């Protein structure tokens, strides 16, 4: 955005909206995610448990 001369919006929620949509698709209960988790101060993490 800076290359186009636009100011960055620190509070842009577009990523949060997309994560919410993905959770609705892959999670049994999007309000208590099992796979796509929020790591406070870090970001988002996709976690899976592999079974052998």
Buried (B, 14 or more C-beta within 10 A) or exposed (E): EEEEEEEEEEEEEEEEEEBEEBBEEEBEEBEEBBBBEEEEEEEBEEEEEEEE
